[in-house]
Amino acid sequence: MGATARLKLYTYFRSSAAYRVRIALNLKGLSYQSVPVHLLKNGGEQLQDSYRAINPGAMLPSLQDGDATVTQSLAILEYLEEVYPDIALLPGDALGRARVRALALTVACDIHPINNLRVLKYLSGNLQISEKAKADWYRHWVQEGFGIIETHLARDRQTGSFCHGDAPTLADCCLIPQVFNAQRFKVDLSVYPTIKGIHDRCAELPAFISAHPEQQPDAEK
């Protein structure tokens, strides 16, 4: 564990992208220092020069490993998989790895980018849509993406107790935070029984429990 004490994660308790990385770090048993960056206080701490010096994109998360900084949650997950491979979060076969990546990318590319904080702020601020319309927007894109994921999970023989087989992978690291967000926006999960089952099993694992937003040092009580 001493070799991993140099890991530093810039995070926000409700950031689903940071949540993905917290899960992966925990699953791999890697110690890290959590550095909260509040996305709303002080005009958004991610927009301050001190954080832009770390991540010019002013987005979370960022991972520092010694003198190196990695941004973008999927790139961070792949980096951790390559540099700390002892507990693998990708399958050993090429087709399995492609499937896990496809599931992860459905969340990270098809659902999350059009539902993240800066998009929601633009909808309500610049376009002045109502809170109800904003919530409807959010639920629509979650439902579109979850419909795709549920179909794959329900029909593919590679699905096990988790998204791929009987151990968590990068797909589960991405799916569970999106389920958390879906619950916040009151998306009906009963129509996605496979997703719900995987979520419920993950919710019993220490790696997922300690990564949960409510367990973070910056969580709002």
C-alpha positions in Angstrom: 0.0 0.0 0.0 2.9 2.3 0.6 3.6 2.5 -3.2 0.1 3.9 -3.7 0.1 6.6 -1.0 1.2 9.1 -3.7 -2.3 8.9 -5.4 -4.3 12.1 -5.0 -7.9 12.3 -6.3 -9.6 15.7 -6.9 -13.2 14.9 -6.3 -16.7 16.1 -5.4 -19.0 13.9 -3.5 -21.8 14.1 -6.0 -19.7 14.0 -9.2 -20.6 10.7 -10.9 -17.4 10.8 -12.8 -15.4 11.0 -9.6 -17.6 8.4 -8.1 -16.5 6.0 -10.9 -12.9 6.5 -10.0 -13.4 6.1 -6.2 -15.1 2.7 -6.9 -12.2 1.6 -9.0 -9.6 2.7 -6.5 -11.4 0.9 -3.8 -11.8 -2.3 -5.8 -8.1 -2.3 -6.5 -7.3 -1.7 -2.9 -5.4 1.5 -3.6 -4.9 4.1 -1.0 -5.4 7.7 -2.1 -5.8 11.2 -0.7 -9.2 12.8 -1.4 -9.1 16.5 -2.3 -12.6 17.9 -2.4 -13.4 20.5 -5.1 -16.9 21.9 -4.6 -18.7 22.4 -7.9 -21.1 25.0 -6.5 -19.5 27.0 -3.7 -17.6 30.2 -4.4 -18.8 30.2 -8.0 -17.5 26.7 -8.6 -14.1 25.9 -7.1 -13.3 23.9 -10.3 -13.2 27.3 -12.1 -10.6 28.8 -9.9 -7.1 29.3 -11.2 -5.6 27.0 -8.6 -7.6 24.1 -9.9 -7.3 25.1 -13.6 -3.5 24.8 -13.1 -4.1 21.1 -12.4 -6.9 20.5 -15.0 -7.3 23.2 -17.6 -10.7 21.8 -18.5 -12.0 22.7 -15.0 -13.7 19.3 -14.8 -13.6 16.5 -12.2 -12.0 14.2 -11.5 -8.3 14.6 -11.8 -5.9 12.0 -10.5 -2.3 12.8 -9.5 0.1 9.9 -9.3 3.4 11.3 -8.1 4.3 14.0 -10.6 1.8 12.8 -13.2 -1.8 14.1 -13.6 -4.5 12.2 -15.5 -7.8 13.7 -16.3 -11.1 12.3 -17.7 -12.6 9.5 -15.7 -12.4 6.8 -18.4 -8.8 7.6 -19.1 -8.1 7.5 -15.3 -9.8 4.1 -15.1 -7.7 2.7 -18.0 -4.6 4.2 -16.4 -5.2 2.5 -13.1 -5.9 -0.8 -15.0 -2.5 -0.5 -16.7 -0.4 0.7 -13.9 -2.0 -1.2 -11.0 -3.1 -4.5 -12.8 -3.1 -6.9 -9.8 -6.8 -6.7 -9.4 -8.1 -6.5 -12.9 -11.3 -4.6 -13.8 -11.2 -5.6 -17.4 -11.7 -9.2 -18.7 -8.8 -11.2 -20.0 -10.2 -11.6 -23.5 -10.4 -9.0 -26.2 -14.1 -9.4 -26.8 -14.8 -9.2 -23.1 -12.8 -6.1 -22.8 -14.7 -4.5 -25.7 -18.0 -5.4 -24.2 -17.1 -3.9 -20.8 -15.8 -0.8 -22.5 -19.0 -0.5 -24.6 -21.2 -0.6 -21.5 -19.0 1.9 -19.7 -19.0 4.2 -22.7 -22.8 4.1 -23.0 -22.9 5.7 -19.6 -19.9 8.0 -20.0 -20.5 9.2 -23.6 -24.3 8.7 -24.3 -25.9 9.6 -20.9 -23.6 11.6 -18.7 -22.3 14.4 -21.0 -25.7 15.8 -21.8 -26.9 15.5 -18.2 -23.9 16.9 -16.2 -23.9 20.0 -14.1 -22.8 22.5 -16.7 -25.4 21.4 -19.2 -28.2 21.6 -16.6 -27.0 25.0 -15.5 -27.1 26.1 -19.2 -30.6 24.8 -19.6 -31.9 26.6 -16.6 -29.8 29.7 -16.8 -29.2 30.6 -20.4 -32.2 28.9 -21.9 -34.4 29.6 -18.8 -36.3 26.3 -18.9 -38.3 25.4 -15.9 -37.1 23.0 -13.2 -39.7 20.5 -14.4 -38.5 20.7 -18.0 -34.9 20.3 -16.8 -35.9 17.2 -14.8 -37.8 15.8 -17.7 -34.7 16.3 -19.9 -32.5 14.5 -17.4 -34.9 11.5 -17.1 -35.4 11.2 -20.9 -31.7 10.7 -21.6 -31.2 8.4 -18.6 -34.1 6.3 -19.8 -32.7 6.2 -23.4 -29.3 5.0 -22.2 -30.6 2.6 -19.5 -32.9 1.0 -22.1 -29.8 0.2 -24.2 -27.8 -1.1 -21.3 -30.7 -3.2 -19.9 -31.2 -4.8 -23.3 -27.5 -5.8 -23.5 -27.3 -7.0 -19.9 -30.6 -9.0 -20.1 -29.7 -10.8 -23.4 -25.9 -11.3 -23.3 -24.7 -14.5 -21.8 -21.6 -12.7 -20.5 -23.8 -11.0 -17.9 -23.4 -12.5 -14.5 -23.9 -11.2 -11.0 -22.4 -8.0 -12.3 -22.3 -6.4 -15.8 -19.7 -8.9 -17.0 -19.3 -12.1 -15.1 -19.4 -12.5 -11.4 -16.9 -9.8 -10.4 -17.2 -6.0 -10.8 -15.6 -4.4 -13.9 -15.1 -0.9 -15.2 -18.7 -1.2 -16.5 -20.0 -1.5 -12.9 -17.8 1.4 -11.9 -19.7 3.6 -14.5 -23.1 2.1 -14.1 -23.6 2.5 -10.3 -23.0 6.2 -10.1 -25.4 6.8 -13.0 -28.0 4.8 -11.0 -27.4 7.0 -8.1 -28.1 10.1 -10.3 -31.2 8.4 -11.7 -32.5 7.9 -8.2 -32.0 11.5 -7.4 -34.1 12.5 -10.4 -36.7 9.8 -9.5 -36.2 7.6 -12.6 -38.3 4.4 -12.2 -35.7 1.6 -12.0 -38.3 -1.2 -11.9 -38.4 -1.2 -15.7 -34.7 -2.1 -15.7 -34.6 -5.2 -13.5 -31.2 -6.3 -14.6 -29.6 -3.0 -13.9 -31.4 -2.8 -10.5 -30.2 -6.3 -9.6 -26.6 -5.4 -10.3 -27.0 -2.2 -8.4 -28.3 -4.0 -5.4 -25.5 -6.5 -5.4 -22.9 -3.7 -5.8 -24.5 -1.8 -2.9 -23.5 -4.7 -0.6 -19.8 -4.5 -1.4 -17.4 -2.5 0.8 -15.7 -0.9 -2.3 -19.0 0.5 -3.5 -20.2 1.5 0.0 -17.1 3.5 0.9 -17.2 5.2 -2.6 -20.9 6.3 -2.2 -21.4 10.1 -2.1 -22.9 10.0 1.4 -19.6 8.5 2.7 -17.3 11.2 1.3 -15.7 13.8 3.6 -17.2 16.7 1.7 -20.8 15.2 1.7 -23.4 17.7 2.7 -25.1 16.4 5.9 
